Amino acid sequence: MSFLPRTHEIPPGVRHRRFHIRPITVHDAVRDFDAVMSSADRLRERFPLGGGWPLDGMTLEENLIDLAWHQKEALLRRSFNYAVTSPDGSRLLGCVYVEPPEKRGADADVSFWVRADEEGTGLEEELEAAVRAWLAGSWPYTSVRWPGRDISWEEWELLPDVP
């Protein structure tokens, strides 16, 4: 079942002076693996319900499989993972996820992260502002929930599940 209606174009992303947001693909595997593994502790802290992702022993091959799954899910319009890259595309700075809600009360759940070595640079705040504007202007959802930001993960977990 599609999460994004077929009548709505898949938003291509955002061009910002400090970063670009675009659909992630298997071609991002090496850059994504570096960003994920160098930020593993930060990601586990930011996504406490992620089952310990990323696992300490995650391999590049496992990451490639993950990205292939994300790419296929986007083609099927089921969920969307966007790479956040440096403007020249040479460095993956983080990811943005636009997903169907697992809990009642929203049209979409949105989360994102930036790599640990960007903490304190203002990137996270600039990215959040850009993503919020992009969601409001380019996506068809009227009720977007931001777990871990506007609602704590603990509060999110207590919400009733989508049937």
N, C-alpha and C positions, 0 to 999 in steps of 0.2 A: 504494500500500500504506500502510495506517495505521501510524503510529508509536505512537499512543496507542490501546489497545483500545477498541472501541465500547462495551464494557460499563463503561468507566470515564468518569465525568463529566470534562469539561475543567475543570481547576481555575480558578476565577474570579480568583484573585489573593490579595493580602495587604493588610490595612489596618494600618498602623503609625503611631505618633504623628508620625513625621517624613516619611513618604512612603506612597504607595499604589502597589501593583503591580496592573496590570490588562491584559487583552489590548490590543495596539496596533491601531489602525484607521486608515483613510485620514483620518479627522477629526483625527488627531494630526500631520498633515504639516507644518504651519507650526512648531509647537512642537518637533517632532523635528528638522526641518531646522536650526533655530536651535541646538539642543543638539549635533547632529552637526558642523555646520560651525564652531561656536565651540570645538569640542574635537577638530578634525581631527588635529592633531599627536599628541595624547594617544591617540586611537583607533588611529592607524597604529602607535604604539609598543606599545599593549596587544594589538593583533591583527596581528602581523607577517606572518602568512600570508594576510592579507585582500586581497592584490593591490593594495595602496596605497589601500584604502578608508578614508575617503572621498576621491575625487579632488578636487583643488583647484577644478575647474570644475563640480562637481556642481550641478545646478539643482534648484529646488523641484519642478519637474515630474518629474525623475528620482527624487527622494525619494518623491513621491506614488506613482509606479509601484512602487517598492520596498516601500512600506507596503501597497499593494494586494496585492502578491505575498505578503507575510507574513500578511496577513489571510486570504487564500484558503488558504494552506498550513495555517493553524490550523483553518479550517472543514473541510478535508480530513483533519485530524488527522495531518499529515505532519511538522510542526515548529511551534514556538510562540515568538513574540516578544511580550514583555510590556513595556509602557511603565511606567517608574517616574516618577511625578508627585509634585508637592507635594501635601499633603493636600487642598487646595482644587481641584486639577487645573489650575491656571493655568500651571504651569511643568513642562516635561519635564526630569527630572533624570538620566535614563539609560534603559537597556534591559536586559532579561534574556532570554536565549535558551535554550530547552530543545529540544535537537535530537537526532535519531537519530545514533548514532555513525558516523563515517566510518572509524574504526579499531576493530579487534577489542578485546574485553576490557571492555566496558561496555554497559549498557542505554541510557544517555543521556549526551550531552555537554552541559554547562551552562557558559555564560559570561555575563558582564554587564559593564557599564561605567557610570560616572557622569561627568557633564559636568566639564570641566576646572576651571571656577570653583568646584566643590565639593571639589576635592582638598584634603586636610588638614583638612576639617571633621568627620571621623568618619563621614560618610555612607556611604562605601564599606564600611567595616567593619560598620556597622549593617545595611546592605543585604545583605552577604554572610551574616551570621548569620541574618537573616530568610529569605533564599532557601534556605539549607541546611536550616533547620527546615521550611520549606514543602515542599521536595522530599522530605524524609523523611516528612512527614505527609500530603501530598495527592496525591502521584504514585505510580504503581505500580512504579517502578524500584528495584531492589535494589542495582545497581551504577552509581553516577553518577560520571562523570569530570569534572574541572574543569581543562580545558586553560588554561595560562597562570597557574594558581594552584597546584593540587596536583601538577601535572606541567607542565614547561616546554613551550612550543610546539615546541622542538627535539626533545625526547623524544617528544612526541605524534606529530610528523611521522614518526619512525622506526618507530612501531608498524605492524604489518601491517594493510593495508586490509580493510575488510569486503567480502566477495565480492559 
